[in-house]
Amino acid sequence: MKPVIEFKGSNFTLMVLHLFDTDTEKIAEQLAEKISKSPLFFQKAPIIIDLQAVPNEKNAIDLAEIVRLLRRQSLIPVAVRGGNPEQHEIALSMNLGLLMNTKAGSPQQAEPVSVSKVKPEIKPVIMSIPLTTKVIQQPVRSGQQILALNGDLIVLSTVSQGAEILARRHIHVYGALRGRALAGIKGDNDARIFCQHLDPEILSIAGQYRVNEDLPENLLGKAAQIFLEKGTKLKIVPLGS
């Protein structure tokens, strides 16, 4: 019989909400403040709830209330990372998936293996994929998404408001940048964004982002470059500096 379905791995940019406190009132307040700065960016966006930094006691945080807060803000929670067994049950009851912890040595990642079960090491064959550059000559219009999964993205025209451009490495825009630009989408902290006219809805490098309202006013409409300083802080400076 001809197959009618197929499972494939894919690359998507998902937002992650990292929680550092258990106070739901503070979380609600800061969440509303963040979303108010760029409501269109957050509208109907899928989001992962990361509990790895909060205390792991049974009732440390009200996960159900966090999910309700996100849904009231038109966000769509899709999964939980970290947390304890009770929180996992709550997540499953609310139709959320469970993701493995990313912390080194976390209990969910470490599993004791008896000596009798140890198998000979098999070295995988690693195939390197050459980096390529995608060049877009026409304007990127509202509602369009341009993706360069294997290298740089060069746009020789304008990126309109409501458009989205994403690249594994650097992004170059030779017209006005008014939409969303996300570079280093696979975690490359050395990725940069270059543009001749800075006025985006959102900028992001390796998951660190800045919305339009948080951009330096003296650089709006100017040529600029965006990069990560020390791999963590998004820096915006005039192009050529």
Secondary structure, DSSP 4 states (H G I P E B T S, - for coil): --------------EEEE-----HHHHHHHHHHHHHHSHHHHTT-EEEEE-TTS--STTSS-HHHHHHHHHHTT-EEEEEES--HHHHHHHHHTT-EEE---STT-TTT-----GGG-----PPPP-PPPPEEEEE-S-B-TT-EEEETTEEEEESS-B-TT-EEEESS-EEEEEEE-SEEEE-TTS-TT--EEEEEE--SEEEETTEEEEGGGS-GGGTTS-EEEEEETTTEEEEEETT-
